[in-house]
Amino acid sequence: MSHISWIEAGSPGLELAPVSAIEPLHQALAMIRPLAVTRDIEVASDLHGAVDRWVFSDAQRMRQVFLNLLGNAVKFNRPQGLVRVSCRVQAGFLRYRITDTGPGLDADEVEAVFAPFSRLQGADDIEGSGLGLNLSRRLVEQMGGAVGLEHSAPGEGSTFYVELPLLARERSPSAAEGFISPVQALPQVGPATIVQIEDTVANRELVEAVVAAMGKVTLHSASDGQSGLALIEQVRPDLVLLDLNLPDMSGVEVVRRLHQTIDQHHLQVIVLSADATPRRIEQLRTMGIAKYLTKPIDVHNLASAISELLTP
């Protein structure tokens, strides 16, 4: 069945379910970055607005829609251009925004890109781009959401958006369950002490599950920067796991204060954040952090990073 007949038939293949709001976009970004590199386009993302949130949708079709929009933003950009991705909550929906620094669209072109059977020329080699903007819009509407153009003008680039309905709950019913199975053993380390500074309960639970499966490791947790710094001073850990967005101060400020008050010779820091802009990553690397891992947390990437830093 073609894309068109599939959607006109009421999307019989659509599998609507609670979906991590961040994961399909995270996957699409990972798939589009190689294309962006070949075209010298920077892709920056701040997905903090989607962390620990859930939408009602079809994860596979979400990913295809994001690939369509990201592919267009990369291919129709200027040399050494930028694609910026962000998320924010508004009125019961999560709005994903994809902004490019391309030539922008005039009024006639805006109508054309959303016209039936129309697709931006040159996007055929991007998985998901075959949907076209019109079919992407109709597909998201089947999920109870919307796709549209937030802003575009000649010489100003374009910002497209995808909106999907948020689920009322803030987190998965069991955030730490099902991530680690007996057949997927994590590397063993220790004895060692870790402090995590993280204000989101679901993320703390997941890290606790990972560390508990890694052997002789003692984990202490704090939910804000000030108590985290006090905990580090008290227990003198071998490793710190640090979120950037804390209720009382930024993770960057935590790192600054660590440098001012704590002997950094043996203390290593892994930053865990959805704020994966190249500028922020470079800033933290110049401050001496050991690793930067993006959210949502990948269990095995986290375990590998911990093992690498705690293994002599």
Buried (B, 14 or more C-beta within 10 A) or exposed (E): EEBBEBBEEEBEEBEBEBBBBBBBBBBBBEBBBEBBEEEEBBBBBBBBBBBBBBBBBBBBBBBBBBBBBBBBBBBBBEEEBBBBBBBBEEEEBBBBBBBBBBBBBEEEBBEEBBEEEBBBEEBEEBEBBBBBBBBBBBBBEBBBBBBBBEBBEEEEBBBBBBBBBBBEEEBBEEBBEEBBEEEEEBBEBBEBBBBBBBBBEBBBBBBBBBBEBBBEBBBBBBBBBBBBBEBBEEEEBBBBBBBBBBEEBBBBBBBEBBEEEBEBEEBBBBBBBBBBBEEBBEEBEEBEBBBBBBBBBBBEEBBBBBBBBBEE
